[in-house]
């Protein structure tokens, strides 16, 4: 039985962009099935008449069974009413690889030296305008796959990408040694520039990623600036660390002084004297430990210092030192008479008594000094 109508549909792989159905010159009442994510273009006598979205359609042609046969005989069994259907895959096709075919030459914006780099990555494409893509790129071919489409785009893609890479690197002042940190924004900038170029052919550039930048590792000039770049960060980090270490040391030393001062203040409060009195005790102790007035002078201890001790202790010690210094400065007196010796003995004993009462010497020391004086007058 002669076939009256055909069923036209496409269920091929997802790497195909455009596919022409092999059934041509089909009869009227032929059924067309278009799946989701597809579009179909019906050509009649060389003209793209209708664009069909997802659904089932009945195609009206001039080809009618039996009548068509009679007409075909006049044209050598070829239908004078030529018709055909193209299916367009509208899904987003990802992981389409790209890469520059040569190095991109530009002037590095940070350090101003000439540089050559390469780049590669992936992109995803989707048919935006089926009719435009079919007319501009496919023509009368039966098939347009992913690899073939990229081949069509390769020449202008390489030209545009290399130009845009240099432009973005310069306008954004992206440092070549820090570009890995900016790959996302770098990719987005180039993506925006490429969108109109693909749109001219009815293709939407959905995504564009720069995944690898090929740097001129080993080049002497590149390595020189690379060392300079990373050295400055190392020096800054080292200086900051040294500054922090010095600050910690200074804070530690200052804390030690505070703790020591607090301990000394607590000790004085417990023992019932002030810092000024403590300094007076220290001076008085040194006075008592030195026997010659010349030693007082060498130590820089004067009457003014002793007067600063304060209170009865300062006055007594100051007077004792003053008297000793005057005695040392006077010329030796002639041998004393017994009465004078007794008066001098009494005066010295009185001074020793004052020193004992002031706490400068102990009772034992007082007794020993008094005994020594007695030996000298006997």
Protein Blocks (a to p, Z undefined) as FASTA:
>chain_A
ZZfbdcddddddfkbfbdcdfbghiaehiacdddehiacdddeehiafbdcdeddddddd
fbdghjlmmmmmmnoopafbdcddddddfbdcehiacddfbdcddddfklopacdddddd
ddddddfblmlmmmmmnmmafbdcfklmmmmmmmmmmmmmmmmmmmmmmmnopafklmmm
mmmmmmmmmmmmmmmmmmmnopacfbacdfbdcdfehiaklmmmmmmmmmmmmmmmmmmm
mmmmmmmmmmmmmmmmmmmmmmmmmmmmmnopafklmmmmmmmmmmmmpmbfklmmmnop
afklmmmnopjklmmmmmmmmmmmmmmmpccdddddfklmmmmmmmmmmmmmmmmmnopa
cfklmmmmmmmmmmmmZZ
